[in-house]
Amino acid sequence: MPEDPGPARNKFRSDFIVEIILLVVVAVYLVMAQGQAVGENLSFTVAGAALMALATYWTLHTIRDGLEVIALRLRPGK
């Protein structure tokens, strides 16, 4: 863990921006998927599953970076 919370905070901000973009993309995918049965178009289904897996991974990554920022902020005495 770095000593200074500044780089960790900047990393968290950029990760959070990517997180918002991924959530918007998932929302657009879900709007496009309305009226389609799962598996009706296999490539569309696989793309959606991959997109949701990526969004889940990135959410966990962003949470980890957020916890790092909190830990650095609450760390007693430097």
C-alpha positions, -999 to +999 in steps of 0.1 A: +000+000+000+015+034-009+023+059+019+005+089+003-033+086-002-031+110-032-022+084-059-047+059-044-074+085-045-066+094-082-066+057-091-100+053-073-114+082-092-104+068-126-117+034-117-150+049-106-153+067-140-147+034-158-173+018-135-199+044-145-192+039-182-195+001-178-229+005-160-241+027-188-230+001-214-248-027-194-279-005-193-278+001-230-273-037-236-303-045-214-325-020-233-313-036-266-321-070-252-357-063-244-380-087-263-353-112-270-353-146-254-321-158-238-301-178-263-322-167-293-291-149-307-261-168-292-235-142-300-257-115-284-261-136-253-224-144-250-216-107-255-240-098-227-227-125-204-191-113-210-201-077-204-218-085-172-188-105-160-165-076-168-188-052-150-188-075-119-150-078-119-146-041-123-170-033-095-150-055-071-118-039-083-132-004-077-144-015-042-109-027-034-094+006-045-120+025-024-112+004+006-075+012+001-083+049+001-103+046+033-075+025+049-049+051+040-071+079+053-078+062+087-042+049+092-030+061+126+003+081+126+026+081+096 
